[in-house]
Amino acid sequence: MTQTLKMSVAAFALMASGAWAAQDSIIIGMQLEPPNLDPTGGAAAAIDEVTYANLFEGLTRFASDGAVVPGLAQSWSVSEDGLTWTFDLRPGVIFHDGTAMDSADVVFSLNRARAEDSTNAQKALFAGIADVSAPDASTVVITLDAPNGNFAFNMAWGDAVIVAPESVATNATQPVGTGPFRFVEWAKGDSVTLERFDAYWGAAPALTRATFKFISDPNAAFAAMMAGDVNAFPVFPAPETLANFDADPRFSVIVGSTEGETILAMNNANLTDVRVRKAISHAIDRQAIIDGAMFGYGTPIGTHFAPHNPDYVDLTGGSAHDPDMARALLAEAGATDLRLSMALPPPSYARRGGEIIASQLRAVGIATDITNMEWAQWLEQVFRGKDFDLTIVSHTEPADINIYARPDYYFQYDNAGFQALIETLGITADPDTRTTLLQDAQKMIAADYVNGYLFQLAKTGVADSRIEGLWQNAPTQANDLTGVSWRAGP
Amino acid sequence: MRVSLVIGAMLSAVFVSLAAVSLLWLPYDITVLDIAGRLHPPSASHWLGTDHFGRDMVAMLMAGARTSIAVALVAVGIGIVFGVPLGLVAAAYRGTWLDEAIMRGNDLVFAFPSLVIAILITAVFGASAVNAILAIGIFNIPVFARVARGGALPLWTLDYILAARVAGKGRARISAEHILPNIANLLIVQGTIQFSLGILAEAALSYVGLGAQPPMASWGRMLADAQTMIYTEPQLAILPGMAIVLMVLGLNLMGDGLRDALDPRLRKAGM
């Protein structure tokens, strides 16, 4: 009896100390492990989810609402002709290895990113740069080939962060940046640990230590959250279990928006008849997909644009669920006995959504052959090989409507009018004209029924209810920990 | 009367008749999804409730039984059609190079873990029920070849076979007319056991997404689909899981019971 009592007291003491120690450290759960930790050398979202705003910073950065705010540049100005951008760097910024960050590092980073042999995943961000120069240690002047109203936005991407020439070679495994946290350890297959960088230029974050733990199995993620092994799971992989967390006062469910337009991509080279594509769009019941695949989390979209963007036009009415119209269109196009292949990558929005869409297409007389694929096979066969009729995927890059101007992109939409429109957009700086152009672009791809536009992926996260300051929305793939803190427990 | 045989036969009969009924009639069409009616608890209209796509669980389980039994049955058929003649030939020509070649070939197939190779086959040739049948069926061939050879060998030394040979019957005819009927009991017992293994293999392949593809129902895929909902909707995983357990248990009990009933030596000892 006394033995048991002693043991439970000891156990309680352990638990209590654990809870106390948790007040200034956090364990963040992520489904995928990053392949490396260099955001300038890889496309994986998981890299930015660990490093963005924590380890690395760029000239500008995204705030939690998607606005572009000053980063390492405290201010910037644009010349009259829109060609010359002058960035005024923040003084006293030092890298985690103790070296100072100055204009030479910026020149190096940008030139490296736009170089011929650059491995940057988003080289298009730097494509318009003609020259980068450093008149003095705290000023950087960037000259563009053509005016680009979006340049400050481009510089906020995780792919445009500033690195140091001394440490760039080892950033993949030993990242050295200017952020408020510095890299401590990467236990491959398990976790990445960061700790507070005391010489950070800005306000010190409340957390002293942060661990990103990689848990790929949704059930294990659920168990880890419930057991308190993980304090927050900002992108929780199983929307079906969110109701459990919602009902539990220990947790709060954070539902926000992402930049992920989830689409039923159609191979426009195979489905050349716009009436067939229109029929497929009308055969789809978006709300059924959102409810059935995402358990209600998601916003219907009618074009390839995020609904929270101020330039968004609601075009869902143009492809409303109308099986009769779909059947009529198919008959008109002479496309009876249509049999299409549907490739489904692993996420549940694709696997479950695919089954629902197959059932909806069957209702209007289109048969589908479903093939479930792993990401590697999907990238090889669908994305690069373009060997598919239909597929479901979420395009999570921000403001990516310009992919429709690339005729060799996997869904192979080739419209000279649209390409000209995007070209005009690229050299337009006037906000009102840009809005008009962006809205025209949205309407054009919706009228051409390029793809079936399903829904905007919701960001569904779970966190200990005492944690404050996590991003609700995902303007970019990031887990910005600078403003995260624990509320004093009851 | 043997209790295990009765229980096993009854359990198997329940699932086989459910599958047979599903060929003609299902309470609901499982290819029509009703998202608004998803995750309903059991009620008068849906006896076991509905799944995450609003499909009736009774209909899903019945259609799943049909898939499992069809896959396992054809796979066992492949094993018998190819394996038994191989085993009979090996026994008829025992000790010769032909016997050696057949049996070493069998050993080669046995050397591979069957489920892993089945996964390989379906991964290479594409995931479908047909490829799952082939993958499972191929591994039934050496099983039946061994059982047939093992059963046939002692028969070849018996007097009536000798008499048949003296009468001028060829080895093939003797195998077909005298050996095969006498090893039928062994094959039936083995067939029952392989049948239950086939159901497990189909469930396993479908669980990893390499078996029957949607909209075809499969117990293994029902389990996989329900996996992430095990905390919220446990019945979605428990029902197909129970179906697999009961079906396999029934077949194994029936196999055991049949062996006892059909083996003359055990019959004497047992009674």
Interface residues (C-beta under 8 A of the other chain):
Chain A: P218 N219 F222 A238 E240 T241 A243 N244 D285 Q287 A288 I289 D291 G292 S348 R352 G354 E355 I356 A358 S359 Q360 R362 A363 I370 T371 N372
Chain B: T31 V32 L33 I35 A36 R38 H52 F53 G54 G126 A127 G209 Q213 P214 P215 Q227 T228 M229 I230 Y231 T232 E233
